Amino acid sequence: MTSEADFETLTRGVVDLTTADGLRTKLRRGQPLTVKVGFDPTAPDMHLGHTVLMRRMRAFQDCGHRVVFVIGDFTASIGDPTGKSKTRPALSAEEIATNAETYKQQAFKILDPARTETRLNSEWLSPLGAEGLIKLAAKYNVARMLERREFKQRYEAGQPISLHEFLYPLAQAYDSVALKADVELGGTDQLFNLNVGRDIMPAYGLEPQVVITTPLLEGTDGVEKMSKSLGNYIGVTEAPGAMFGKIMSISDVLMWRYYELVVDKDPATLVAERAKHEPMASKLELAEQLVGVFHDQPTAQRVSREWRRVHQERQLPTEMPLVVLRAGTHTLSKLLVWLGLASSRSDAMRLIRSGAVKENGHTVLQGLDSILLGEGADITLAVGAKRFVRLRGGGADALNPSTDAPQALDTGRANA
């Protein structure tokens, strides 16, 4: 490919590019570029939002460039307040080490391991020491730092800003210095930090890096960006059935956004598919494709068949949690709460009144709040279209909802 063809491939769908001329100049030299991307291991699992950026990293790899996957074990100990109104709590060294190891494993779901260099930024940031950090801080000023949206908003609102927070963008910028980065990639919420790296590199005798940002992926709620803390995420290591079910739960509008950002689909083909007005078929294809990427294709086909069997053909799941209860008559509303299928007795009664609770496939009648479980007999309870449990009558040593601790059911297996 020519440098211009590479340019078009590498910048397709990006949001910010600083600067286009700078990237073209670097590509025309015909040498592999050093492309740096940093991830702070603030949670043990990655989600689909992270893969938007990783797909851009993979595009650079496919064009023959060196991608450095920086795990911010040092910066995670500072706590970046990106998108937050207050300081993000710093993690312990043990939490960071555990999360960093899982990040390494999950990144290779997208990246080519043979063409990925994984580095911990503590390698060069820890040896800086107090003297080095002071010299680094001298490369920037407070006025520029307060241009960052999060800092500016908190300053104007009279909310506290700790001095150590100013070190975060500088530490991230020094990553670029240490690696002599030609390009740094990040989400749009990282634009300020990325540009700090670009600003300070000349002070170290280096050519400014090119800054590229990718869109932020909305979570399953279709409103906020995907985040584990908001509970609107789809984790790359989630069980196949749970992953498939979450994808099928997103809106039709959001589905096309996912197609654009997290799968390989030719834009012209995408336009043609949208024109067909067959959202269910397209969503099934999306779910199957993503489960295939993060698990394998036979598993994706299996969970697709199971989802359609349960949700389109209205059959019971092949697998569901089994709870052996002491045989006898049980109060249904209490049982639903004990099983974790309702949040409270009143919630359980509401579910029963609305017809959302089924016993062996039959809707529980309004006003009925008891269930008879014979010894050795099986009863299937369903709450809505996603939560199922099989109850089996047992003897005196079986679980007793009146005295035993509530059960935590893996109801997500019903979608597997």
N, C-alpha and C positions, 0 to 999 in steps of 0.2 A: 504494500500500500504506500501511496505517496504521503508526505507529511500533511498535506491538506486533507486527504481522505482520513488520516488518523485524527486530525483535528475535529472533523465532523463527527466521527465515531465517539471520541472522548468527551465531547461537549454536548452530546444529544441529551436534551431534557434537563440540563443543569439550570440553576437559578442565577447564581452570581459567578462571574468569571473576571478575575482581576490579575492580569489583563489578557485579552484575546491576542494582542500583538506579542505579548511576552511569551505566551504558550507557543504561538506559531514560530517565533524565533528559536525557542528551545528545541522544537521538533525538527526544524530544518537542519540542525547540526548533525542529525543522524545518529546520535548517541542515546543509549538507554537513559531515561530520566529516573531520578530518585523521587518516588511518590510516597509521601508520608501521610498516614492516617492514624489518629489516636483515639483509643477507647478507654475510658476510665471504668474499671471493674467494680461499679457501684452496686451491682446486683449479680446473683450467680448465673442468670440466664439471659441470653440475647433473644430479641423478638424480631418480627418481620420489619419493624422500623429500622433496625440496624442494617438489615440486608439491602436497603435502598443504596446506602453508601458503599456497602461491600460489592454490589454489582458494578458500581463505577470503578472500584478498585480492580475488579476482575477485568473490566474493559481495558485498563492500562496494562495489566498483565498480558492480555491477549495481543496487545500491540507491541509486546517485547520490552516493557519497562519494569524497573525494579520497584516493587511495592514493599514498604516497610510498615508492618502492623505493630504500632506502638501501644503497648499496654501500660496505661498510666498508673502504675502502682504508687509512684511518688505523688503525682497530682491528685490522685484519689484521696490521699491523706490530708490534702488541703481542703477540698470540697468546693466544686465550682457551682455558683448560684445561677447558672444559665436557666432562664425561664422561670426563675423563682423570685419571690419577694423577700426572701431571707436566706441567710447562709445555709447551705446544705450541710448536714452533719458529716463530719469526717468519719471514716471507717477505721477499724482496728487493723493492725498488720496481718492478723490471722484471717480476717474477713477478706481483705484485699488479695492475699495469696490464694485463698480458695477460689474466689471469683475469677482471678486471672487465669487459673488453670482451666476452668470451664470455658472461658472465652477462647483460649487457644484451640480447644477441641471443636467448638461450635463454628469458629470462623471458617474452617475448612469445609463446611457444608457449601460454601460459595467460592472461596478462594482456592487457587491452585497451590497446594503445599510446597511443590517443588520450586515455585516462583515467588514464595512469600518469605520475607525475613521478619521474624518476630523478635521484638526488643522490649525490654522493660525500661521506662524512662528514669528509674532510680539509678541505672548504670552511669548516667552522666550528671544527673541532678544531685544525687547524694554527695558525690565528691566535691561539689562546688563549695560547700561549707558557708559560714557566715560571710567571709570576705567576698567569695564569688557571688553570693546573692546580692550583696550591697552593690557590687559592680554592675550586676545585671539590672538592678532597680534603677541605677543611674542612667540607663539607656532610654528611660521613658519618663513621662511626667504625669502629675495628678490630673491636670486639666484634660489631657487626652484620655486618661483612664475613666474620668467621669462622663465621657461621651458614650460609654457603654450604656445601653438602655436600662438594664437592671440596676446599675449603680446610680444612674441619673434619677430614676424614679424613686428609689429609696432615699437618696439624698434630699430630693425636693419634698418628700413626704416626712422628712425628719426621722426616718428609720435608721437604725445603726448599720454601719458598714465596718467590718473588722479590717484592720490593716493587712492581715494575712491574705484576705481575699484578692487584694491587688497583685499578690504574688502568683495567683493562678494563671492569668493570661501571660505573664512573663515567663513562668516555668514552661508553659506550653510552647511559647515562642522559642525558648532555648532548645526545645526538642528539635526544631527546624535547623537551628545553628549547629547542633551536635551532629545531625545527620546530613548536613549540607543539602537540604531538601530543594528540589526543583519545583515541586508541586505539593501543596497540601490540600487534602479534601476534607470536607466536613458538612454537617447539616446547616441549614440557614441560621439556626440559633447559635452557631459557632462563628459567624462571620467576623465579629469583633476580635475574638481570640486569634483567628487565622491571620487577620490583617496586622495584629501586633507582631507576629512572627515576620511578616513581610517588611514591617517598618524597621525592626531592629537588626535584620540580617546585614545590611550595609555597614553597620557599626562594627561588625566582625569581619569585614572584608569579603562578604559573600553577596552574590547577585540575589535580589529579592525573589522569593518564591512566588509562583503563580498560585492564586487562591481560587478554588472551585467549591461551590456549595451545591448540595442536592436538596430536593424538596423533603419536607417532613411528612411522614406517612400518618394519616389520621388513624386513630384506634377504631375498634369495633363499634364505638358509639357514633362515629362519623363526625365528631365535633373536636375533641382534644387530640393532640398528637399522641401516638401510641406510647404508653408508659405503663410499666409494671405497677407503679405506685397508684395509678388511677384505675387499675383493674381492667383496662380496655385493650389488652395486648394479646397477641398470638405468639407464644414462645416457639422457638425453632426446635426445642427438644420436647415439646408437648406430645402426649400420647396421640397416635394417629387419629383415633376417633374423635378426641377432644379438639384437635386442630381442624379436622374436617367440619365438625359441627359449628365451631366458631366462624369459620369462613362462610358457611351456609347461612349464618345468622346476620351477616352484614347487609346493608341496603343495596338495592340494585345500582344506585348512583355510585356508592362507595366501591362496589365491585369493579367498575371500570377504572377507578383510580388505582386499585390494587393491580389490575392488569398492566397499567402504564408503568408502575414503579417497581413491582416485585417479580415479574415473570418476563420471559423472552417472548414477546409477541410483536410481529411486524405491525407498525402503525396503520398501514393500509388495510391489513387483515382485521385489525381491531375496529376500524371504521365500518368495514363491511359487516362484521358481527353485530355491532350496535344497531345497524340498519335493519337487521332481521327481526328485532324485537322479541328475542327468545332468551330473556334474562335467566330463567331457571337452568336451561341447558348450558349457558355460558358460565353460570356460577358453579355448577357441578364440575365443569371442565377446569375452572380455576382451582377449586378445592382439591381435585384429584391431582392436578399438576404440582401444587405446592406440597402436598403430602408426599408425592413421589420424589420431590427434590430433597426433602428433609428426612425421609425414611427410605422407601424404595417403591418402585412401580407396582409390584404385586400387592403390597400392603395398601397402596392407594386405591387399587381396583377393588380390593376386598372391602375396605371401609366405605367406598362409594356404593357398592352393591348393598351393604348393610344399611346405610343411611336411607337409600331409596326404599328398601324393604320396610323400614320402620316408619319413615315420615311420609312416603307417598302411598305405599300399599297398606299402611296402618297395621302392620304386624308387630308382634312383640320382638324385642331384640334377641339375638342369638345368645348373647352373654349379658348377665346383669348380676348385681350383688346378691348374695344369698345370706339371709339371717335366720338362724334357728331359734325360734321363740318357744317359750313354755306354752303348750297347748291350752286352749280355753278361749274365753271371750275377752276381747281387748277393746278399750275405748279408742275409736279410730282417730279422733283429733289429737289425743295424747300420743298415740303411736306415731302419727305423722311428724310431730315435733321431736319425739325421741329418735326417730330415724333421720332427722335432719331434712325432711321433705317439706317442712313448714317452719316458719320462724317463731310461731306462737300458737296457742289454742285458737285465738280469734282468727289468725291467718289460716289455720287449718279449716275452720268452719267456713270461712269465705271461699276457700278452694272447693270445698264440698258443695256449697250452695251454687257455685258457678259451673258445676259439672266438670271440673278439671280433674277430679279423682275417679279412677276406675279400678274395679276389683275384677280380676280375670277378664279384662276387656269390656266389662259392663260398667256404665256410669253409676256411681254411688248415688242413691236417691237422696234428695234434700230431706233433712231431719233425721237421717240415719247416722248414728255416731257410734256404732259398735261393729265388731268384726269377729266372726267365729272361726278359730283355727283348730282343726282337728289334729290329733297326734299322727304324725307321718304324712299329713296332707300338705300340699303346696298351694299357696295363694300368691298371685302376682298383683302388686299394687303399682299403679302408674299415676304420676302427677304431671299433668300437661303432656307434652310430646317428647320430653327429654329426660325425665327422671323415673326410673323403674327400680323395683326391688322385688325379689322373690322371698316370700316368707315360708318357713317350713315348721310345722308343729313338732315340738320335742317334748321330752319328759321333764322331770323335776329339776334336772341339772342344766336345762336350756336357759337362755337369757330371759330375764323377767323385766319388762319395761318399768315396773313399779319400784324395783330396787336396784337394778343395774344401771351403770353409767350410760348416757346416750351414745348412740352409734354414729361414727363418722363414715358415711358410705362413699365409695368411689363411684358415684352415679354417672360420671363421664364415661365409664366402661360401657354403658348402655349404647353409646354411639360408636363403639369400636367395631 
